[in-house]
Amino acid sequence: MSKTTISNSKGIVEGPGSGVSFTDGVTFTTLPKATLQAKTAAATLTEPGVYTVSGSAAMALTMPLASAVPGGIFTLRALSADAHHFTGSAETSGTRVFTQAVSGSEVAESGSDLAVAAGVGNSVTVYSDGVNFCILTSSGSLTISGD
């Protein structure tokens, strides 16, 4: 086994022994943080982030094309007791851009509209794989609809 030493002057050096040592101070940078944006009216989204939604009725947030934001993570969190939703209407008509897998690659549901259940605090998070928005997690129940 070898010992790995990391220093500002020599970089990474391997030598006799075991373990890892840092000869200079270790600095950790902050992790990426999503932007938080409040929406009180229907909107077209252009960049990933966390969107809090409130209003007197259910509102739609129109997603960008999945191909325009590969790797993008979008979260919708309801601040009012309405069934707010993401819509994939920017995609070609009939594209079922929202997908939810049961296990592996088996798709359980897909559609062009993704709504959280009416209730304060309900949320959904999706990830763009460049083709679809894959549902990562949610709080409260979801409805996937539309062709």
C-alpha positions in Angstrom: 0.0 0.0 0.0 1.2 3.6 -0.5 0.7 6.8 1.2 -0.7 9.7 -0.7 0.5 13.2 0.2 -1.2 16.3 -1.2 0.5 19.7 -1.0 0.3 23.0 -2.7 3.9 22.9 -3.9 4.2 19.3 -5.1 0.6 18.4 -5.9 -0.2 14.7 -5.4 2.8 12.5 -4.4 2.8 8.8 -3.6 5.3 7.2 -1.3 5.9 4.5 1.2 3.4 4.0 4.0 -0.4 4.2 4.0 -3.2 6.7 4.1 -3.7 10.2 2.9 -2.2 13.4 4.3 -2.5 17.1 3.5 0.6 19.2 4.1 -1.3 22.5 3.6 -4.6 23.8 4.8 -7.6 22.1 3.3 -10.3 24.4 1.8 -13.7 23.1 0.8 -15.7 25.1 -1.7 -19.5 25.4 -1.4 -21.7 23.0 -3.2 -23.8 24.2 -6.1 -27.0 25.8 -4.9 -30.2 26.2 -6.8 -31.7 29.6 -7.3 -35.0 30.2 -5.4 -37.6 32.1 -7.3 -41.2 33.0 -6.2 -43.9 32.8 -8.9 -47.4 34.3 -8.4 -48.5 34.0 -12.0 -48.2 31.5 -14.8 -44.6 31.7 -16.2 -42.3 30.2 -18.8 -39.1 28.8 -17.1 -35.8 29.2 -18.8 -33.3 27.9 -16.2 -33.2 25.2 -13.5 -34.0 26.2 -10.0 -36.4 26.0 -7.1 -39.7 27.7 -7.8 -42.2 28.5 -5.1 -45.7 28.9 -6.4 -48.7 30.7 -4.8 -51.9 32.2 -6.0 -55.6 32.0 -5.9 -55.9 29.2 -8.4 -53.7 26.4 -9.8 -50.9 27.8 -12.0 -48.8 26.4 -14.8 -45.1 26.7 -15.1 -44.1 26.0 -18.7 -40.9 24.0 -18.9 -38.2 24.8 -21.4 -37.3 22.1 -23.9 -35.6 19.2 -22.1 -32.9 19.3 -24.7 -32.1 23.0 -23.8 -31.3 22.2 -20.2 -29.6 18.8 -20.0 -28.6 18.1 -16.4 -31.0 20.8 -15.1 -33.0 20.2 -11.9 -36.3 21.9 -11.4 -38.4 21.9 -8.2 -41.9 23.2 -7.9 -43.1 23.8 -4.3 -46.7 24.9 -3.6 -47.1 27.8 -1.1 -50.9 27.8 -1.6 -53.4 25.0 -1.5 -53.7 24.6 -5.3 -52.7 21.8 -7.7 -49.9 23.8 -9.4 -48.2 22.1 -12.3 -45.3 21.9 -14.8 -46.4 21.7 -18.4 -44.2 20.5 -21.2 -46.1 22.5 -23.8 -42.9 23.9 -25.2 -42.2 20.4 -26.6 -43.7 19.2 -29.9 -47.4 18.5 -29.4 -47.9 14.9 -28.1 -44.5 14.6 -26.5 -44.8 12.9 -23.1 -41.8 14.8 -21.6 -42.5 13.9 -17.9 -41.6 10.3 -17.0 -41.6 8.3 -13.9 -40.0 4.8 -13.7 -41.1 2.0 -11.4 -37.8 0.1 -11.6 -34.9 0.2 -14.1 -36.1 1.4 -17.4 -39.7 0.4 -17.1 -41.8 3.5 -17.4 -44.9 3.5 -15.2 -46.3 6.8 -16.3 -45.5 9.5 -18.8 -47.3 12.7 -20.0 -47.0 16.3 -21.0 -48.4 17.7 -17.7 -47.2 17.1 -14.1 -49.3 18.4 -11.2 -48.8 18.3 -7.4 -51.8 17.6 -5.3 -53.6 20.6 -3.9 -52.0 21.4 -0.6 -49.4 23.8 0.9 -45.9 22.3 0.9 -46.5 19.8 -1.8 -43.6 19.6 -4.2 -42.0 17.7 -7.1 -38.4 17.7 -8.4 -37.5 16.7 -12.0 -34.2 16.2 -13.8 -33.6 16.8 -17.5 -31.7 14.0 -19.2 -31.7 16.0 -22.4 -34.8 14.2 -23.8 -37.2 13.9 -20.9 -37.9 15.4 -17.5 -37.4 12.4 -15.1 -39.3 12.6 -11.8 -36.7 12.4 -9.0 -38.9 12.9 -5.9 -42.0 14.5 -4.5 -44.0 15.3 -1.4 -47.7 14.7 -1.7 -49.2 12.8 -4.6 -48.7 13.6 -8.2 -50.8 13.5 -11.3 -49.2 12.9 -14.7 -51.5 13.6 -17.6 -51.7 14.7 -21.3 -50.3 13.3 -24.5 
